[in-house]
Amino acid sequence: MAQLNRTRREFLQQSAAFAAFQGLLKPALGQERKTFAYVGTYTPNGEGIYLFEMNPRNGDLTLIKLAAKTSNPSWISLAPSGRYLYSVNENGHGAVSAFSVNRANGDLQLINTVTSGGAGPAHLSVDPTGKYVFVANYGDGSIAVLPVSSTGGLGNPTYTRQDKDSVGPKKATDAPPGSFAIDGHLKPDAHMIHADPSNRFLLQTDLGQDRIYVFRFDQATGKLTPLADEPFVSLPPGDGPRHFVFHSNGRWLYSVQEEASTVAFFHFDPQTGAVHHEQTLSTLPPGFKGTNFMSEILLSPDQQFLYVANRLKNTVAIFSLNSEGRLRYLGETSTEGDYPRDIAFDPSGLFLYACNHRSDNITSFRVNKKTGMLSFTGQYTAVGSPACIIFLS
């Protein structure tokens, strides 16, 4: 009996010690699980790139500080490693800045700033290997490939190309009745550039030309080669393709048209780069009349739902995908702000955030993963002219 009691006491002491040890570990583990958000802004309302901490339980964003004081970082992107952040400086001269990321506290340290290879860069992305940054210069309709050094810094462009001529009409073919959305059709305007999931091709939209260009991408040299047979796919005249997103299967491609307020579905051939149109739907509710401008498009993490942001209408439109990738309109949710320039999911996919440019705030929404619908959390986060939000976890 004495031996049994001693064994029982030892077990209880060991259990208590283990529980205490776990208690000591919890704060450290909590720090490792911190989720940071970076918000790029337009100056002067915004002063640069802001750092927030996200509460994974309720989606709240808490401002930590202005992480980088820089001019018009209207689009930002993280390297696949999460160790570097890249930002456009959307000015007439055109520049791109590279920052190192302190993953423990989210701090940014400027590495260098180089030319974007054109004017007014509006979008950039990092290739999956982290070796190149691709830039779309809206101001002069050009694109550039920037090499990334081993320390995360950027080199001057190793490849540039400028879209020329073939500008579409001011009035969009598929614009809603009464629309005066005529911005962007005075000249070529490169608006987005991103690799396909295989990293064998690079796609670029030109809003002014109503085109989506497709290039073969040489990962060894960073060189882009237009497809010989079909170097681009044309959208209806004046509709203005802005941003696009790939399904994880690498074969379904979705694009929003800024002037027409439509979303188009394409089949993409990952072997040849060929793009074939399958479906186009309005992003506005039946009966809508007036002007609206599209901005961002994204797929839910489970790839079952598609979300697009309507500016002026100030909503997020929601679509479901069927087994063939075709879309069905489900409805819309107000962004509770003015002119949503960007929408994004947190890493868990439980919350969606809208950057309301003109109302100087970010709003958050809880995502119903079964239905795809959104519900406002009631949270407004004050940020001057927010343009883009990304997450680091």
Secondary structure, 3 states (H helix, E strand, C coil): CHHHHHHHHHHHHHHHHHHHHHHHHHHHHHHHCCEEEEEEECCCCCCEEEEEEECCCCCCEEEEEEEEECCCCCCEEECCCCCEEEEEECCCCCEEEEEEECCCCCCEEEEEEEECCCCCEEEEEECCCCCEEEEEECCCCEEEEEEECCCCCECCCCEEEECCCCCCCCCCCCCCCCCCCCCCCCCCCEEEEEECCCCCEEEEEECCCCEEEEEEECCCCCCEEECCCCCEEECCCCCCEEEEEECCCCCEEEEEECCCCEEEEEEECCCCCCEEEEEEEECCCCCCCCCCEEEEEEECCCCCEEEEEEECCCEEEEEEECCCCCEEEEEEEECCCCCEEEEEECCCCCEEEEEECCCCEEEEEEECCCCCCEEEEEEEEECCCEEEEEEEC
